[in-house]
Amino acid sequence: MQGKKYVISFICLLLGLISIHILKNKTRELELKIEKVSQNINSLKEEFEVQKVEFSYLSNPQRISNLAKEYLKNDYITLFPNKIISDEKK
């Protein structure tokens, strides 16, 4: 009877140790995945900031006007937003 208690206690202890080991490994894997995703997010945020600055520079009206004067013929038509809207309604 007493030996049976020791066997049951040993089995419970063994199952507990195995469970802890499995949970610890799963936790490590999840922490690594979280770290990779966080690094990816930070990288994308930095890239987004660079893209915003580039867009701001490239879409600067003065810059576009200078490029138009340099590379386009002088007979191009400038469209203003109100002109575009009125053309779309027709």
PyMOL Python script that loads the backbone (N, CA, C, O; Angstrom):
from pymol import cmd

cmd.read_pdbstr("""\
ATOM      1  N   MET A   1       0.814  -1.187   0.000  1.00  0.00           N
ATOM      2  CA  MET A   1       0.000   0.000   0.000  1.00  0.00           C
ATOM      3  C   MET A   1       0.866   1.262   0.000  1.00  0.00           C
ATOM      4  O   MET A   1       0.615   2.205  -0.750  1.00  0.00           O
ATOM      5  N   GLN A   2       1.888   1.257   0.858  1.00  0.00           N
ATOM      6  CA  GLN A   2       2.748   2.423   0.938  1.00  0.00           C
ATOM      7  C   GLN A   2       3.611   2.549  -0.316  1.00  0.00           C
ATOM      8  O   GLN A   2       3.905   3.669  -0.733  1.00  0.00           O
ATOM      9  N   GLY A   3       4.009   1.484  -0.907  1.00  0.00           N
ATOM     10  CA  GLY A   3       4.798   1.489  -2.131  1.00  0.00           C
ATOM     11  C   GLY A   3       3.997   2.061  -3.290  1.00  0.00           C
ATOM     12  O   GLY A   3       4.546   2.711  -4.179  1.00  0.00           O
ATOM     13  N   LYS A   4       2.698   1.813  -3.270  1.00  0.00           N
ATOM     14  CA  LYS A   4       1.816   2.321  -4.315  1.00  0.00           C
ATOM     15  C   LYS A   4       1.778   3.859  -4.266  1.00  0.00           C
ATOM     16  O   LYS A   4       1.747   4.519  -5.305  1.00  0.00           O
ATOM     17  N   LYS A   5       1.780   4.420  -3.046  1.00  0.00           N
ATOM     18  CA  LYS A   5       1.775   5.875  -2.892  1.00  0.00           C
ATOM     19  C   LYS A   5       3.053   6.477  -3.463  1.00  0.00           C
ATOM     20  O   LYS A   5       3.021   7.528  -4.102  1.00  0.00           O
ATOM     21  N   TYR A   6       4.173   5.807  -3.232  1.00  0.00           N
ATOM     22  CA  TYR A   6       5.448   6.308  -3.743  1.00  0.00           C
ATOM     23  C   TYR A   6       5.486   6.261  -5.267  1.00  0.00           C
ATOM     24  O   TYR A   6       6.005   7.175  -5.908  1.00  0.00           O
ATOM     25  N   VAL A   7       4.948   5.219  -5.834  1.00  0.00           N
ATOM     26  CA  VAL A   7       4.923   5.101  -7.296  1.00  0.00           C
ATOM     27  C   VAL A   7       4.047   6.191  -7.893  1.00  0.00           C
ATOM     28  O   VAL A   7       4.432   6.822  -8.878  1.00  0.00           O
ATOM     29  N   ILE A   8       2.883   6.420  -7.314  1.00  0.00           N
ATOM     30  CA  ILE A   8       1.965   7.459  -7.805  1.00  0.00           C
ATOM     31  C   ILE A   8       2.613   8.837  -7.650  1.00  0.00           C
ATOM     32  O   ILE A   8       2.525   9.663  -8.558  1.00  0.00           O
ATOM     33  N   SER A   9       3.255   9.089  -6.525  1.00  0.00           N
ATOM     34  CA  SER A   9       3.935  10.365  -6.288  1.00  0.00           C
ATOM     35  C   SER A   9       5.066  10.557  -7.300  1.00  0.00           C
ATOM     36  O   SER A   9       5.247  11.652  -7.833  1.00  0.00           O
ATOM     37  N   PHE A  10       5.825   9.494  -7.565  1.00  0.00           N
ATOM     38  CA  PHE A  10       6.923   9.563  -8.519  1.00  0.00           C
ATOM     39  C   PHE A  10       6.410   9.854  -9.934  1.00  0.00           C
ATOM     40  O   PHE A  10       6.995  10.652 -10.667  1.00  0.00           O
ATOM     41  N   ILE A  11       5.325   9.204 -10.298  1.00  0.00           N
ATOM     42  CA  ILE A  11       4.736   9.419 -11.630  1.00  0.00           C
ATOM     43  C   ILE A  11       4.235  10.858 -11.753  1.00  0.00           C
ATOM     44  O   ILE A  11       4.445  11.503 -12.780  1.00  0.00           O
ATOM     45  N   CYS A  12       3.576  11.358 -10.712  1.00  0.00           N
ATOM     46  CA  CYS A  12       3.095  12.749 -10.736  1.00  0.00           C
ATOM     47  C   CYS A  12       4.267  13.726 -10.834  1.00  0.00           C
ATOM     48  O   CYS A  12       4.204  14.698 -11.586  1.00  0.00           O
ATOM     49  N   LEU A  13       5.317  13.475 -10.087  1.00  0.00           N
ATOM     50  CA  LEU A  13       6.502  14.323 -10.131  1.00  0.00           C
ATOM     51  C   LEU A  13       7.134  14.286 -11.521  1.00  0.00           C
ATOM     52  O   LEU A  13       7.523  15.325 -12.055  1.00  0.00           O
ATOM     53  N   LEU A  14       7.235  13.117 -12.096  1.00  0.00           N
ATOM     54  CA  LEU A  14       7.811  12.960 -13.425  1.00  0.00           C
ATOM     55  C   LEU A  14       6.971  13.682 -14.481  1.00  0.00           C
ATOM     56  O   LEU A  14       7.515  14.367 -15.347  1.00  0.00           O
ATOM     57  N   LEU A  15       5.655  13.530 -14.407  1.00  0.00           N
ATOM     58  CA  LEU A  15       4.767  14.233 -15.349  1.00  0.00           C
ATOM     59  C   LEU A  15       4.885  15.752 -15.176  1.00  0.00           C
ATOM     60  O   LEU A  15       4.877  16.491 -16.160  1.00  0.00           O
ATOM     61  N   GLY A  16       4.993  16.205 -13.957  1.00  0.00           N
ATOM     62  CA  GLY A  16       5.158  17.635 -13.693  1.00  0.00           C
ATOM     63  C   GLY A  16       6.454  18.167 -14.288  1.00  0.00           C
ATOM     64  O   GLY A  16       6.465  19.238 -14.894  1.00  0.00           O
ATOM     65  N   LEU A  17       7.556  17.419 -14.116  1.00  0.00           N
ATOM     66  CA  LEU A  17       8.837  17.844 -14.669  1.00  0.00           C
ATOM     67  C   LEU A  17       8.808  17.882 -16.195  1.00  0.00           C
ATOM     68  O   LEU A  17       9.346  18.803 -16.809  1.00  0.00           O
ATOM     69  N   ILE A  18       8.189  16.896 -16.791  1.00  0.00           N
ATOM     70  CA  ILE A  18       8.075  16.859 -18.258  1.00  0.00           C
ATOM     71  C   ILE A  18       7.221  18.032 -18.742  1.00  0.00           C
ATOM     72  O   ILE A  18       7.558  18.682 -19.731  1.00  0.00           O
ATOM     73  N   SER A  19       6.127  18.299 -18.050  1.00  0.00           N
ATOM     74  CA  SER A  19       5.256  19.420 -18.427  1.00  0.00           C
ATOM     75  C   SER A  19       5.999  20.745 -18.329  1.00  0.00           C
ATOM     76  O   SER A  19       5.888  21.591 -19.216  1.00  0.00           O
ATOM     77  N   ILE A  20       6.749  20.924 -17.261  1.00  0.00           N
ATOM     78  CA  ILE A  20       7.513  22.158 -17.091  1.00  0.00           C
ATOM     79  C   ILE A  20       8.530  22.320 -18.216  1.00  0.00           C
ATOM     80  O   ILE A  20       8.697  23.413 -18.758  1.00  0.00           O
ATOM     81  N   HIS A  21       9.203  21.236 -18.561  1.00  0.00           N
ATOM     82  CA  HIS A  21      10.196  21.281 -19.641  1.00  0.00           C
ATOM     83  C   HIS A  21       9.539  21.669 -20.963  1.00  0.00           C
ATOM     84  O   HIS A  21      10.070  22.509 -21.690  1.00  0.00           O
ATOM     85  N   ILE A  22       8.417  21.081 -21.279  1.00  0.00           N
ATOM     86  CA  ILE A  22       7.712  21.378 -22.536  1.00  0.00           C
ATOM     87  C   ILE A  22       7.245  22.828 -22.548  1.00  0.00           C
ATOM     88  O   ILE A  22       7.418  23.529 -23.545  1.00  0.00           O
ATOM     89  N   LEU A  23       6.653  23.280 -21.439  1.00  0.00           N
ATOM     90  CA  LEU A  23       6.171  24.659 -21.366  1.00  0.00           C
ATOM     91  C   LEU A  23       7.321  25.666 -21.478  1.00  0.00           C
ATOM     92  O   LEU A  23       7.180  26.719 -22.100  1.00  0.00           O
ATOM     93  N   LYS A  24       8.443  25.330 -20.875  1.00  0.00           N
ATOM     94  CA  LYS A  24       9.607  26.217 -20.929  1.00  0.00           C
ATOM     95  C   LYS A  24      10.103  26.355 -22.374  1.00  0.00           C
ATOM     96  O   LYS A  24      10.429  27.458 -22.813  1.00  0.00           O
ATOM     97  N   ASN A  25      10.160  25.258 -23.100  1.00  0.00           N
ATOM     98  CA  ASN A  25      10.599  25.305 -24.502  1.00  0.00           C
ATOM     99  C   ASN A  25       9.615  26.080 -25.374  1.00  0.00           C
ATOM    100  O   ASN A  25      10.022  26.864 -26.231  1.00  0.00           O
ATOM    101  N   LYS A  26       8.327  25.858 -25.155  1.00  0.00           N
ATOM    102  CA  LYS A  26       7.307  26.590 -25.926  1.00  0.00           C
ATOM    103  C   LYS A  26       7.405  28.085 -25.641  1.00  0.00           C
ATOM    104  O   LYS A  26       7.278  28.905 -26.551  1.00  0.00           O
ATOM    105  N   THR A  27       7.632  28.438 -24.376  1.00  0.00           N
ATOM    106  CA  THR A  27       7.764  29.836 -23.995  1.00  0.00           C
ATOM    107  C   THR A  27       8.969  30.467 -24.684  1.00  0.00           C
ATOM    108  O   THR A  27       8.881  31.592 -25.175  1.00  0.00           O
ATOM    109  N   ARG A  28      10.072  29.769 -24.724  1.00  0.00           N
ATOM    110  CA  ARG A  28      11.265  30.281 -25.419  1.00  0.00           C
ATOM    111  C   ARG A  28      10.987  30.515 -26.894  1.00  0.00           C
ATOM    112  O   ARG A  28      11.376  31.542 -27.449  1.00  0.00           O
ATOM    113  N   GLU A  29      10.316  29.567 -27.526  1.00  0.00           N
ATOM    114  CA  GLU A  29       9.981  29.707 -28.947  1.00  0.00           C
ATOM    115  C   GLU A  29       9.097  30.935 -29.173  1.00  0.00           C
ATOM    116  O   GLU A  29       9.316  31.705 -30.109  1.00  0.00           O
ATOM    117  N   LEU A  30       8.097  31.108 -28.307  1.00  0.00           N
ATOM    118  CA  LEU A  30       7.204  32.260 -28.449  1.00  0.00           C
ATOM    119  C   LEU A  30       7.947  33.575 -28.215  1.00  0.00           C
ATOM    120  O   LEU A  30       7.692  34.561 -28.906  1.00  0.00           O
ATOM    121  N   GLU A  31       8.857  33.595 -27.254  1.00  0.00           N
ATOM    122  CA  GLU A  31       9.640  34.807 -27.003  1.00  0.00           C
ATOM    123  C   GLU A  31      10.510  35.151 -28.210  1.00  0.00           C
ATOM    124  O   GLU A  31      10.649  36.324 -28.556  1.00  0.00           O
ATOM    125  N   LEU A  32      11.092  34.147 -28.849  1.00  0.00           N
ATOM    126  CA  LEU A  32      11.889  34.394 -30.052  1.00  0.00           C
ATOM    127  C   LEU A  32      11.030  34.938 -31.187  1.00  0.00           C
ATOM    128  O   LEU A  32      11.439  35.854 -31.901  1.00  0.00           O
ATOM    129  N   LYS A  33       9.837  34.369 -31.350  1.00  0.00           N
ATOM    130  CA  LYS A  33       8.933  34.854 -32.393  1.00  0.00           C
ATOM    131  C   LYS A  33       8.531  36.297 -32.112  1.00  0.00           C
ATOM    132  O   LYS A  33       8.500  37.120 -33.027  1.00  0.00           O
ATOM    133  N   ILE A  34       8.222  36.610 -30.855  1.00  0.00           N
ATOM    134  CA  ILE A  34       7.835  37.967 -30.476  1.00  0.00           C
ATOM    135  C   ILE A  34       8.977  38.932 -30.746  1.00  0.00           C
ATOM    136  O   ILE A  34       8.754  40.038 -31.238  1.00  0.00           O
ATOM    137  N   GLU A  35      10.181  38.528 -30.432  1.00  0.00           N
ATOM    138  CA  GLU A  35      11.347  39.381 -30.664  1.00  0.00           C
ATOM    139  C   GLU A  35      11.543  39.648 -32.155  1.00  0.00           C
ATOM    140  O   GLU A  35      11.820  40.779 -32.554  1.00  0.00           O
ATOM    141  N   LYS A  36      11.400  38.605 -32.980  1.00  0.00           N
ATOM    142  CA  LYS A  36      11.539  38.784 -34.432  1.00  0.00           C
ATOM    143  C   LYS A  36      10.472  39.723 -34.982  1.00  0.00           C
ATOM    144  O   LYS A  36      10.761  40.589 -35.807  1.00  0.00           O
ATOM    145  N   VAL A  37       9.233  39.545 -34.517  1.00  0.00           N
ATOM    146  CA  VAL A  37       8.142  40.401 -34.985  1.00  0.00           C
ATOM    147  C   VAL A  37       8.385  41.849 -34.537  1.00  0.00           C
ATOM    148  O   VAL A  37       8.151  42.783 -35.303  1.00  0.00           O
ATOM    149  N   SER A  38       8.847  42.031 -33.314  1.00  0.00           N
ATOM    150  CA  SER A  38       9.143  43.383 -32.824  1.00  0.00           C
ATOM    151  C   SER A  38      10.240  44.035 -33.649  1.00  0.00           C
ATOM    152  O   SER A  38      10.148  45.218 -33.978  1.00  0.00           O
ATOM    153  N   GLN A  39      11.273  43.282 -33.984  1.00  0.00           N
ATOM    154  CA  GLN A  39      12.343  43.820 -34.824  1.00  0.00           C
ATOM    155  C   GLN A  39      11.818  44.178 -36.203  1.00  0.00           C
ATOM    156  O   GLN A  39      12.191  45.202 -36.776  1.00  0.00           O
ATOM    157  N   ASN A  40      10.953  43.328 -36.727  1.00  0.00           N
ATOM    158  CA  ASN A  40      10.361  43.587 -38.040  1.00  0.00           C
ATOM    159  C   ASN A  40       9.509  44.858 -38.002  1.00  0.00           C
ATOM    160  O   ASN A  40       9.563  45.673 -38.923  1.00  0.00           O
ATOM    161  N   ILE A  41       8.733  45.019 -36.947  1.00  0.00           N
ATOM    162  CA  ILE A  41       7.896  46.208 -36.803  1.00  0.00           C
ATOM    163  C   ILE A  41       8.764  47.453 -36.726  1.00  0.00           C
ATOM    164  O   ILE A  41       8.477  48.451 -37.387  1.00  0.00           O
ATOM    165  N   ASN A  42       9.820  47.405 -35.928  1.00  0.00           N
ATOM    166  CA  ASN A  42      10.714  48.560 -35.814  1.00  0.00           C
ATOM    167  C   ASN A  42      11.364  48.892 -37.147  1.00  0.00           C
ATOM    168  O   ASN A  42      11.489  50.060 -37.513  1.00  0.00           O
ATOM    169  N   SER A  43      11.776  47.862 -37.868  1.00  0.00           N
ATOM    170  CA  SER A  43      12.380  48.071 -39.184  1.00  0.00           C
ATOM    171  C   SER A  43      11.379  48.715 -40.141  1.00  0.00           C
ATOM    172  O   SER A  43      11.726  49.631 -40.887  1.00  0.00           O
ATOM    173  N   LEU A  44      10.148  48.236 -40.117  1.00  0.00           N
ATOM    174  CA  LEU A  44       9.119  48.802 -40.995  1.00  0.00           C
ATOM    175  C   LEU A  44       8.783  50.237 -40.611  1.00  0.00           C
ATOM    176  O   LEU A  44       8.523  51.064 -41.485  1.00  0.00           O
ATOM    177  N   LYS A  45       8.785  50.541 -39.326  1.00  0.00           N
ATOM    178  CA  LYS A  45       8.535  51.916 -38.891  1.00  0.00           C
ATOM    179  C   LYS A  45       9.626  52.846 -39.397  1.00  0.00           C
ATOM    180  O   LYS A  45       9.337  53.942 -39.879  1.00  0.00           O
ATOM    181  N   GLU A  46      10.879  52.415 -39.289  1.00  0.00           N
ATOM    182  CA  GLU A  46      11.996  53.225 -39.786  1.00  0.00           C
ATOM    183  C   GLU A  46      11.879  53.422 -41.294  1.00  0.00           C
ATOM    184  O   GLU A  46      12.068  54.529 -41.800  1.00  0.00           O
ATOM    185  N   GLU A  47      11.570  52.353 -41.999  1.00  0.00           N
ATOM    186  CA  GLU A  47      11.426  52.439 -43.455  1.00  0.00           C
ATOM    187  C   GLU A  47      10.275  53.367 -43.832  1.00  0.00           C
ATOM    188  O   GLU A  47      10.371  54.121 -44.801  1.00  0.00           O
ATOM    189  N   PHE A  48       9.192  53.311 -43.070  1.00  0.00           N
ATOM    190  CA  PHE A  48       8.040  54.170 -43.328  1.00  0.00           C
ATOM    191  C   PHE A  48       8.412  55.642 -43.151  1.00  0.00           C
ATOM    192  O   PHE A  48       8.003  56.488 -43.947  1.00  0.00           O
ATOM    193  N   GLU A  49       9.179  55.943 -42.119  1.00  0.00           N
ATOM    194  CA  GLU A  49       9.613  57.320 -41.902  1.00  0.00           C
ATOM    195  C   GLU A  49      10.482  57.802 -43.068  1.00  0.00           C
ATOM    196  O   GLU A  49      10.337  58.935 -43.526  1.00  0.00           O
ATOM    197  N   VAL A  50      11.372  56.951 -43.539  1.00  0.00           N
ATOM    198  CA  VAL A  50      12.208  57.310 -44.691  1.00  0.00           C
ATOM    199  C   VAL A  50      11.328  57.540 -45.918  1.00  0.00           C
ATOM    200  O   VAL A  50      11.545  58.490 -46.671  1.00  0.00           O
ATOM    201  N   GLN A  51      10.354  56.689 -46.116  1.00  0.00           N
ATOM    202  CA  GLN A  51       9.464  56.824 -47.275  1.00  0.00           C
ATOM    203  C   GLN A  51       8.657  58.116 -47.193  1.00  0.00           C
ATOM    204  O   GLN A  51       8.429  58.762 -48.216  1.00  0.00           O
ATOM    205  N   LYS A  52       8.222  58.502 -45.999  1.00  0.00           N
ATOM    206  CA  LYS A  52       7.484  59.758 -45.845  1.00  0.00           C
ATOM    207  C   LYS A  52       8.362  60.950 -46.206  1.00  0.00           C
ATOM    208  O   LYS A  52       7.911  61.880 -46.873  1.00  0.00           O
ATOM    209  N   VAL A  53       9.610  60.919 -45.765  1.00  0.00           N
ATOM    210  CA  VAL A  53      10.524  62.009 -46.087  1.00  0.00           C
ATOM    211  C   VAL A  53      10.783  62.057 -47.587  1.00  0.00           C
ATOM    212  O   VAL A  53      10.772  63.133 -48.185  1.00  0.00           O
ATOM    213  N   GLU A  54      11.013  60.905 -48.196  1.00  0.00           N
ATOM    214  CA  GLU A  54      11.242  60.860 -49.644  1.00  0.00           C
ATOM    215  C   GLU A  54      10.027  61.359 -50.411  1.00  0.00           C
ATOM    216  O   GLU A  54      10.160  62.115 -51.374  1.00  0.00           O
ATOM    217  N   PHE A  55       8.849  60.936 -49.984  1.00  0.00           N
ATOM    218  CA  PHE A  55       7.626  61.385 -50.655  1.00  0.00           C
ATOM    219  C   PHE A  55       7.469  62.894 -50.540  1.00  0.00           C
ATOM    220  O   PHE A  55       7.117  63.574 -51.504  1.00  0.00           O
ATOM    221  N   SER A  56       7.736  63.398 -49.355  1.00  0.00           N
ATOM    222  CA  SER A  56       7.637  64.841 -49.140  1.00  0.00           C
ATOM    223  C   SER A  56       8.592  65.588 -50.066  1.00  0.00           C
ATOM    224  O   SER A  56       8.227  66.601 -50.661  1.00  0.00           O
ATOM    225  N   TYR A  57       9.795  65.088 -50.179  1.00  0.00           N
ATOM    226  CA  TYR A  57      10.780  65.718 -51.064  1.00  0.00           C
ATOM    227  C   TYR A  57      10.365  65.605 -52.534  1.00  0.00           C
ATOM    228  O   TYR A  57      10.384  66.586 -53.278  1.00  0.00           O
ATOM    229  N   LEU A  58       9.992  64.390 -52.932  1.00  0.00           N
ATOM    230  CA  LEU A  58       9.680  64.161 -54.344  1.00  0.00           C
ATOM    231  C   LEU A  58       8.402  64.867 -54.790  1.00  0.00           C
ATOM    232  O   LEU A  58       8.276  65.232 -55.959  1.00  0.00           O
ATOM    233  N   SER A  59       7.462  65.061 -53.884  1.00  0.00           N
ATOM    234  CA  SER A  59       6.201  65.680 -54.268  1.00  0.00           C
ATOM    235  C   SER A  59       6.149  67.172 -53.958  1.00  0.00           C
ATOM    236  O   SER A  59       5.086  67.787 -54.042  1.00  0.00           O
ATOM    237  N   ASN A  60       7.269  67.744 -53.608  1.00  0.00           N
ATOM    238  CA  ASN A  60       7.343  69.174 -53.350  1.00  0.00           C
ATOM    239  C   ASN A  60       6.948  69.916 -54.623  1.00  0.00           C
ATOM    240  O   ASN A  60       7.562  69.707 -55.669  1.00  0.00           O
ATOM    241  N   PRO A  61       5.939  70.776 -54.556  1.00  0.00           N
ATOM    242  CA  PRO A  61       5.462  71.466 -55.766  1.00  0.00           C
ATOM    243  C   PRO A  61       6.547  72.282 -56.474  1.00  0.00           C
ATOM    244  O   PRO A  61       6.592  72.331 -57.703  1.00  0.00           O
ATOM    245  N   GLN A  62       7.414  72.916 -55.694  1.00  0.00           N
ATOM    246  CA  GLN A  62       8.485  73.708 -56.303  1.00  0.00           C
ATOM    247  C   GLN A  62       9.430  72.812 -57.096  1.00  0.00           C
ATOM    248  O   GLN A  62       9.849  73.162 -58.199  1.00  0.00           O
ATOM    249  N   ARG A  63       9.759  71.663 -56.533  1.00  0.00           N
ATOM    250  CA  ARG A  63      10.648  70.711 -57.211  1.00  0.00           C
ATOM    251  C   ARG A  63       9.993  70.200 -58.492  1.00  0.00           C
ATOM    252  O   ARG A  63      10.634  70.125 -59.541  1.00  0.00           O
ATOM    253  N   ILE A  64       8.723  69.855 -58.397  1.00  0.00           N
ATOM    254  CA  ILE A  64       8.005  69.341 -59.575  1.00  0.00           C
ATOM    255  C   ILE A  64       7.931  70.418 -60.651  1.00  0.00           C
ATOM    256  O   ILE A  64       8.089  70.131 -61.838  1.00  0.00           O
ATOM    257  N   SER A  65       7.694  71.645 -60.236  1.00  0.00           N
ATOM    258  CA  SER A  65       7.638  72.743 -61.194  1.00  0.00           C
ATOM    259  C   SER A  65       8.982  72.924 -61.892  1.00  0.00           C
ATOM    260  O   SER A  65       9.037  73.112 -63.107  1.00  0.00           O
ATOM    261  N   ASN A  66      10.059  72.868 -61.122  1.00  0.00           N
ATOM    262  CA  ASN A  66      11.394  72.995 -61.731  1.00  0.00           C
ATOM    263  C   ASN A  66      11.679  71.849 -62.693  1.00  0.00           C
ATOM    264  O   ASN A  66      12.230  72.071 -63.772  1.00  0.00           O
ATOM    265  N   LEU A  67      11.311  70.630 -62.318  1.00  0.00           N
ATOM    266  CA  LEU A  67      11.514  69.487 -63.214  1.00  0.00           C
ATOM    267  C   LEU A  67      10.673  69.627 -64.480  1.00  0.00           C
ATOM    268  O   LEU A  67      11.128  69.297 -65.575  1.00  0.00           O
ATOM    269  N   ALA A  68       9.443  70.119 -64.323  1.00  0.00           N
ATOM    270  CA  ALA A  68       8.569  70.306 -65.481  1.00  0.00           C
ATOM    271  C   ALA A  68       9.180  71.320 -66.439  1.00  0.00           C
ATOM    272  O   ALA A  68       9.176  71.121 -67.654  1.00  0.00           O
ATOM    273  N   LYS A  69       9.707  72.412 -65.882  1.00  0.00           N
ATOM    274  CA  LYS A  69      10.332  73.427 -66.732  1.00  0.00           C
ATOM    275  C   LYS A  69      11.559  72.869 -67.446  1.00  0.00           C
ATOM    276  O   LYS A  69      11.842  73.217 -68.592  1.00  0.00           O
ATOM    277  N   GLU A  70      12.274  72.004 -66.751  1.00  0.00           N
ATOM    278  CA  GLU A  70      13.511  71.468 -67.315  1.00  0.00           C
ATOM    279  C   GLU A  70      13.261  70.382 -68.365  1.00  0.00           C
ATOM    280  O   GLU A  70      13.947  70.344 -69.387  1.00  0.00           O
ATOM    281  N   TYR A  71      12.293  69.507 -68.125  1.00  0.00           N
ATOM    282  CA  TYR A  71      12.146  68.326 -68.975  1.00  0.00           C
ATOM    283  C   TYR A  71      10.910  68.318 -69.877  1.00  0.00           C
ATOM    284  O   TYR A  71      10.857  67.533 -70.824  1.00  0.00           O
ATOM    285  N   LEU A  72       9.937  69.151 -69.616  1.00  0.00           N
ATOM    286  CA  LEU A  72       8.719  69.141 -70.426  1.00  0.00           C
ATOM    287  C   LEU A  72       8.726  70.330 -71.387  1.00  0.00           C
ATOM    288  O   LEU A  72       9.429  71.322 -71.191  1.00  0.00           O
ATOM    289  N   LYS A  73       7.931  70.188 -72.405  1.00  0.00           N
ATOM    290  CA  LYS A  73       7.765  71.302 -73.339  1.00  0.00           C
ATOM    291  C   LYS A  73       7.035  72.429 -72.612  1.00  0.00           C
ATOM    292  O   LYS A  73       6.370  72.201 -71.601  1.00  0.00           O
ATOM    293  N   ASN A  74       7.162  73.603 -73.119  1.00  0.00           N
ATOM    294  CA  ASN A  74       6.522  74.750 -72.476  1.00  0.00           C
ATOM    295  C   ASN A  74       5.018  74.801 -72.712  1.00  0.00           C
ATOM    296  O   ASN A  74       4.332  75.612 -72.090  1.00  0.00           O
ATOM    297  N   ASP A  75       4.491  73.960 -73.588  1.00  0.00           N
ATOM    298  CA  ASP A  75       3.061  74.004 -73.877  1.00  0.00           C
ATOM    299  C   ASP A  75       2.247  72.992 -73.071  1.00  0.00           C
ATOM    300  O   ASP A  75       1.140  72.636 -73.475  1.00  0.00           O
ATOM    301  N   TYR A  76       2.776  72.525 -71.940  1.00  0.00           N
ATOM    302  CA  TYR A  76       1.996  71.597 -71.123  1.00  0.00           C
ATOM    303  C   TYR A  76       0.913  72.366 -70.367  1.00  0.00           C
ATOM    304  O   TYR A  76       1.044  73.565 -70.120  1.00  0.00           O
ATOM    305  N   ILE A  77      -0.144  71.668 -70.009  1.00  0.00           N
ATOM    306  CA  ILE A  77      -1.285  72.290 -69.335  1.00  0.00           C
ATOM    307  C   ILE A  77      -1.202  71.970 -67.849  1.00  0.00           C
ATOM    308  O   ILE A  77      -1.012  70.815 -67.467  1.00  0.00           O
ATOM    309  N   THR A  78      -1.342  72.976 -67.026  1.00  0.00           N
ATOM    310  CA  THR A  78      -1.353  72.784 -65.574  1.00  0.00           C
ATOM    311  C   THR A  78      -2.795  72.593 -65.140  1.00  0.00           C
ATOM    312  O   THR A  78      -3.658  73.413 -65.451  1.00  0.00           O
ATOM    313  N   LEU A  79      -3.049  71.525 -64.432  1.00  0.00           N
ATOM    314  CA  LEU A  79      -4.394  71.267 -63.928  1.00  0.00           C
ATOM    315  C   LEU A  79      -4.420  71.544 -62.430  1.00  0.00           C
ATOM    316  O   LEU A  79      -3.552  71.085 -61.687  1.00  0.00           O
ATOM    317  N   PHE A  80      -5.389  72.273 -62.013  1.00  0.00           N
ATOM    318  CA  PHE A  80      -5.573  72.546 -60.591  1.00  0.00           C
ATOM    319  C   PHE A  80      -6.647  71.601 -60.063  1.00  0.00           C
ATOM    320  O   PHE A  80      -7.466  71.110 -60.840  1.00  0.00           O
ATOM    321  N   PRO A  81      -6.660  71.336 -58.759  1.00  0.00           N
ATOM    322  CA  PRO A  81      -7.661  70.402 -58.217  1.00  0.00           C
ATOM    323  C   PRO A  81      -9.092  70.777 -58.569  1.00  0.00           C
ATOM    324  O   PRO A  81      -9.897  69.892 -58.862  1.00  0.00           O
ATOM    325  N   ASN A  82      -9.437  72.065 -58.550  1.00  0.00           N
ATOM    326  CA  ASN A  82     -10.823  72.449 -58.892  1.00  0.00           C
ATOM    327  C   ASN A  82     -11.110  72.177 -60.348  1.00  0.00           C
ATOM    328  O   ASN A  82     -12.253  71.889 -60.701  1.00  0.00           O
ATOM    329  N   LYS A  83     -10.107  72.260 -61.208  1.00  0.00           N
ATOM    330  CA  LYS A  83     -10.285  71.941 -62.642  1.00  0.00           C
ATOM    331  C   LYS A  83     -10.528  70.445 -62.822  1.00  0.00           C
ATOM    332  O   LYS A  83     -11.361  70.044 -63.634  1.00  0.00           O
ATOM    333  N   ILE A  84      -9.815  69.633 -62.079  1.00  0.00           N
ATOM    334  CA  ILE A  84      -9.973  68.181 -62.178  1.00  0.00           C
ATOM    335  C   ILE A  84     -11.367  67.771 -61.746  1.00  0.00           C
ATOM    336  O   ILE A  84     -12.001  66.942 -62.398  1.00  0.00           O
ATOM    337  N   ILE A  85     -11.847  68.338 -60.659  1.00  0.00           N
ATOM    338  CA  ILE A  85     -13.184  67.987 -60.161  1.00  0.00           C
ATOM    339  C   ILE A  85     -14.260  68.382 -61.176  1.00  0.00           C
ATOM    340  O   ILE A  85     -15.177  67.605 -61.442  1.00  0.00           O
ATOM    341  N   SER A  86     -14.150  69.598 -61.747  1.00  0.00           N
ATOM    342  CA  SER A  86     -15.160  70.024 -62.707  1.00  0.00           C
ATOM    343  C   SER A  86     -15.116  69.169 -63.970  1.00  0.00           C
ATOM    344  O   SER A  86     -16.158  68.943 -64.585  1.00  0.00           O
ATOM    345  N   ASP A  87     -13.946  68.690 -64.373  1.00  0.00           N
ATOM    346  CA  ASP A  87     -13.850  67.826 -65.535  1.00  0.00           C
ATOM    347  C   ASP A  87     -14.472  66.464 -65.263  1.00  0.00           C
ATOM    348  O   ASP A  87     -15.072  65.866 -66.156  1.00  0.00           O
ATOM    349  N   GLU A  88     -14.333  65.967 -64.030  1.00  0.00           N
ATOM    350  CA  GLU A  88     -14.889  64.648 -63.704  1.00  0.00           C
ATOM    351  C   GLU A  88     -16.409  64.670 -63.693  1.00  0.00           C
ATOM    352  O   GLU A  88     -17.040  63.660 -64.004  1.00  0.00           O
ATOM    353  N   LYS A  89     -17.004  65.789 -63.344  1.00  0.00           N
ATOM    354  CA  LYS A  89     -18.470  65.897 -63.269  1.00  0.00           C
ATOM    355  C   LYS A  89     -19.108  65.912 -64.645  1.00  0.00           C
ATOM    356  O   LYS A  89     -20.278  65.554 -64.783  1.00  0.00           O
ATOM    357  N   LYS A  90     -18.376  66.314 -65.652  1.00  0.00           N
ATOM    358  CA  LYS A  90     -18.939  66.411 -67.011  1.00  0.00           C
ATOM    359  C   LYS A  90     -19.224  65.078 -67.612  1.00  0.00           C
ATOM    360  O   LYS A  90     -19.698  65.001 -68.745  1.00  0.00           O
TER     361      LYS A  90
END
""", "prot")
cmd.dss("prot")
cmd.show_as("cartoon", "prot")
cmd.util.cbc("prot")
cmd.orient("prot")
